[in-house]
Amino acid sequence: MASVDEIRQVVGDVLQLGPRTAELTADTALLGNIPEFDSMAVVSVITMLEEQFGIVVEDDDISAETFETLGQLTDFVNSKL
Protein backbone atom coordinates (compact mmCIF):
# COMPACT_ATOMS: atom_id res chain seq x y z
CA MET A 1 0.00 0.00 0.00
CA ALA A 2 1.33 3.41 -0.96
CA SER A 3 1.42 6.15 1.65
CA VAL A 4 0.75 9.84 1.15
CA ASP A 5 4.42 10.40 2.02
CA GLU A 6 5.57 8.15 -0.83
CA ILE A 7 3.28 9.84 -3.35
CA ARG A 8 4.31 13.26 -2.03
CA GLN A 9 7.94 12.38 -2.70
CA VAL A 10 7.21 11.22 -6.25
CA VAL A 11 5.27 14.41 -7.03
CA GLY A 12 7.95 16.57 -5.42
CA ASP A 13 10.75 14.83 -7.30
CA VAL A 14 9.02 14.95 -10.69
CA LEU A 15 8.00 18.59 -10.30
CA GLN A 16 11.35 19.50 -8.73
CA LEU A 17 9.61 21.27 -5.85
CA GLY A 18 12.57 21.02 -3.50
CA PRO A 19 11.67 22.16 0.04
CA ARG A 20 8.09 22.91 -1.05
CA THR A 21 7.52 19.15 -1.22
CA ALA A 22 7.26 19.03 2.59
CA GLU A 23 4.30 21.43 2.44
CA LEU A 24 2.15 18.98 0.45
CA THR A 25 -0.58 17.23 2.44
CA ALA A 26 -3.32 14.78 1.47
CA ASP A 27 -5.67 17.75 1.02
CA THR A 28 -3.30 19.74 -1.20
CA ALA A 29 -4.87 20.51 -4.56
CA LEU A 30 -2.61 19.52 -7.44
CA LEU A 31 -4.09 20.52 -10.80
CA GLY A 32 -4.62 24.25 -10.98
CA ASN A 33 -2.86 24.85 -7.66
CA ILE A 34 0.77 23.95 -8.32
CA PRO A 35 2.03 25.90 -11.36
CA GLU A 36 4.50 23.15 -12.26
CA PHE A 37 1.70 20.56 -12.41
CA ASP A 38 0.75 20.80 -16.07
CA SER A 39 -0.21 18.13 -18.62
CA MET A 40 3.41 17.12 -19.20
CA ALA A 41 3.92 16.78 -15.46
CA VAL A 42 0.89 14.48 -15.27
CA VAL A 43 2.52 12.15 -17.80
CA SER A 44 5.83 12.25 -15.91
CA VAL A 45 4.14 11.56 -12.56
CA ILE A 46 2.23 8.62 -14.03
CA THR A 47 5.43 7.18 -15.51
CA MET A 48 7.26 7.50 -12.18
CA LEU A 49 4.35 5.93 -10.27
CA GLU A 50 4.25 3.01 -12.71
CA GLU A 51 7.99 2.45 -12.27
CA GLN A 52 8.07 2.86 -8.50
CA PHE A 53 4.98 0.83 -7.65
CA GLY A 54 4.90 -1.65 -10.54
CA ILE A 55 1.44 -0.58 -11.66
CA VAL A 56 -0.01 -0.01 -15.12
CA VAL A 57 -2.10 3.11 -15.69
CA GLU A 58 -4.40 2.85 -18.69
CA ASP A 59 -5.51 5.93 -20.61
CA ASP A 60 -9.08 5.35 -19.39
CA ASP A 61 -7.86 5.50 -15.77
CA ILE A 62 -6.69 9.10 -16.09
CA SER A 63 -9.11 11.82 -15.07
CA ALA A 64 -8.96 15.28 -13.54
CA GLU A 65 -10.43 13.84 -10.32
CA THR A 66 -7.47 11.48 -9.96
CA PHE A 67 -5.12 14.46 -9.84
CA GLU A 68 -7.36 16.81 -7.85
CA THR A 69 -5.56 16.29 -4.52
CA LEU A 70 -2.54 14.40 -3.27
CA GLY A 71 -4.87 12.18 -1.25
CA GLN A 72 -6.93 11.27 -4.31
CA LEU A 73 -3.75 10.43 -6.22
CA THR A 74 -2.66 8.21 -3.32
CA ASP A 75 -6.06 6.47 -3.31
CA PHE A 76 -5.76 5.94 -7.06
CA VAL A 77 -2.32 4.32 -6.74
CA ASN A 78 -3.60 2.08 -3.95
CA SER A 79 -6.54 1.02 -6.11
CA LYS A 80 -4.05 -0.11 -8.77
CA LEU A 81 -1.91 -2.13 -6.32
Contact map, one row per residue, 1 for C-alpha under 8 A:
111000000000000000000000000000000000000000000000000000000000000000000000000001001
111101100000000000000000000000000000000000000000000000000000000000000000010011000
111111100000000000000000000000000000000000000000000000000000000000000000010000000
011111110000000000000000110000000000000000000000000000000000000000000110010000000
001111111000000000000000000000000000000000000000000000000000000000000000000000000
011111111100000000000000000000000000000000000000000000000000000000000000000000000
011111111110000000000000000000000000000000000000000000000000000000000100110000000
000111111111000000001101100000000000000000000000000000000000000000000100000000000
000011111111100000001000000000000000000000000000000000000000000000000000000000000
000001111111110000000000000000000000000000001001100000000000000000000000000000000
000000111111111000001000000000000000000000001000000000000000000000000000000000000
000000011111111111011000000000000000000000000000000000000000000000000000000000000
000000001111111111000000000000000000000000000000000000000000000000000000000000000
000000000111111110000000000000000000000010011001000000000000000000000000000000000
000000000011111110000000000000000001100010000000000000000000000000000000000000000
000000000001111111000000000000000000000000000000000000000000000000000000000000000
000000000001111111111000000000000000000000000000000000000000000000000000000000000
000000000001100111111000000000000000000000000000000000000000000000000000000000000
000000000000000011111110000000000000000000000000000000000000000000000000000000000
000000000001000011111111000000000000000000000000000000000000000000000000000000000
000000011011000011111111000000000000000000000000000000000000000000000000000000000
000000010000000000111111000000000000000000000000000000000000000000000000000000000
000000000000000000111111100000000000000000000000000000000000000000000000000000000
000000010000000000011111111100000000000000000000000000000000000000000100000000000
000100010000000000000011111100000000000000000000000000000000000000000110000000000
000100000000000000000001111100000000000000000000000000000000000000001111000000000
000000000000000000000001111110000000000000000000000000000000000000001110000000000
000000000000000000000001111111000000000000000000000000000000000000001110000000000
000000000000000000000000001111111100000000000000000000000000000000011100000000000
000000000000000000000000000111111100100000000000000000000000000000111100000000000
000000000000000000000000000011111100110000000000000000000000000100111000000000000
000000000000000000000000000011111110100000000000000000000000000000000000000000000
000000000000000000000000000011111110100000000000000000000000000000000000000000000
000000000000000000000000000011111111100000000000000000000000000000000000000000000
000000000000000000000000000000011111110000000000000000000000000000000000000000000
000000000000001000000000000000000111110010000000000000000000000000000000000000000
000000000000001000000000000001111111111111000000000000000000000000000000000000000
000000000000000000000000000000100011111111000000000000000000000000000000000000000
000000000000000000000000000000000000111111100000000000000000000000000000000000000
000000000000000000000000000000000000111111110000000000000000000000000000000000000
000000000000011000000000000000000001111111111000000000000000000000000000000000000
000000000000000000000000000000000000111111111100000000000000000000000000000000000
000000000000000000000000000000000000001111111110000000000000000000000000000000000
000000000000010000000000000000000000000111111111000000000000000000000000000000000
000000000110010000000000000000000000000011111111100000000000000000000000000000000
000000000000000000000000000000000000000001111111110000001000000000000000000000000
000000000000000000000000000000000000000000111111111000000000000000000000000000000
000000000100010000000000000000000000000000011111111100000000000000000000000000000
000000000100000000000000000000000000000000001111111111100000000000000000000010000
000000000000000000000000000000000000000000000111111111111000000000000000000000000
000000000000000000000000000000000000000000000011111111100000000000000000000000000
000000000000000000000000000000000000000000000001111111000000000000000000000000000
000000000000000000000000000000000000000000000000111111100000000000000000000000001
000000000000000000000000000000000000000000000000111111110000000000000000000000000
000000000000000000000000000000000000000000000000111011111000000000000000000010011
000000000000000000000000000000000000000000000000010001111100000000000000000000010
000000000000000000000000000000000000000000000100010000111110110000000000000000010
000000000000000000000000000000000000000000000000000000011111110000000000000000000
000000000000000000000000000000000000000000000000000000001111110000000000000000000
000000000000000000000000000000000000000000000000000000000111111000000000000000000
000000000000000000000000000000000000000000000000000000001111111000000000000000000
000000000000000000000000000000000000000000000000000000001111111101000000000000000
000000000000000000000000000000000000000000000000000000000001111111100000000000000
000000000000000000000000000000100000000000000000000000000000011111110000000000000
000000000000000000000000000000000000000000000000000000000000001111111001000000000
000000000000000000000000000000000000000000000000000000000000011111111001100100000
000000000000000000000000000001100000000000000000000000000000001111111101100000000
000000000000000000000000000011100000000000000000000000000000000111111101100000000
000000000000000000000000011111100000000000000000000000000000000011111111100000000
000100110000000000000001111111000000000000000000000000000000000000111111110000000
000100000000000000000000111100000000000000000000000000000000000000001111111000000
000000000000000000000000010000000000000000000000000000000000000011111111111100000
000000100000000000000000000000000000000000000000000000000000000001111111111110000
011100100000000000000000000000000000000000000000000000000000000000000111111111000
000000000000000000000000000000000000000000000000000000000000000000000011111111100
000000000000000000000000000000000000000000000000000000000000000001000001111111110
010000000000000000000000000000000000000000000000100000100000000000000000111111111
110000000000000000000000000000000000000000000000000000000000000000000000011111111
000000000000000000000000000000000000000000000000000000000000000000000000001111111
000000000000000000000000000000000000000000000000000000111000000000000000000111111
100000000000000000000000000000000000000000000000000010100000000000000000000011111
